[in-house]
Amino acid sequence: MKGIPAKQLVTRAAMLLAAVLIIACPVLGADGEEPPVEIGYYALTPSIVSNLSGGPKYIRCDVQLMTRNAQTLPQIELHAAALRHAILMLIAGEDGNQLKSREGKEALRTRALASVQAQLKDLTGETLVDDLFFTNYYVK
């Protein structure tokens, strides 16, 4: 290119290469291919029902487990009984007054997710579940 100094040409080429790499890197993973995110949900059925202490006497809730890798759903289903047990043991004896508030519900959801992930980690070596949702929640 006539009229453009060599130093400026090298700088422009380096900037162009950097831009190409920035654009290409998110598309390519470590092995050259980024695995697609396939969100999947697993419903723990039937509803979870447990006695409470203090105030309201029982809780009934429906739980959905979310994974970012739908291919793990069969493993989650295989261990559903252990996951239900972990949630029931967590809920048993909880104070019903606390579980009626929004903050109490969110705290229970966070603890239940941690409990499910710990149970799956023990059973499979991976947490598998990325989130836990209450799709029905009743404290009486």
Secondary structure as GFF3:
##gff-version 3
##sequence-region A 1 140
A	DSSP	alpha_helix	6	24	.	.	.	ID=ss1
A	DSSP	beta_strand	40	51	.	.	.	ID=ss2
A	DSSP	beta_strand	58	67	.	.	.	ID=ss3
A	DSSP	three_ten_helix	70	72	.	.	.	ID=ss4
A	DSSP	alpha_helix	73	78	.	.	.	ID=ss5
A	DSSP	alpha_helix	80	91	.	.	.	ID=ss6
A	DSSP	alpha_helix	96	100	.	.	.	ID=ss7
A	DSSP	alpha_helix	102	124	.	.	.	ID=ss8
A	DSSP	beta_strand	131	139	.	.	.	ID=ss9
###
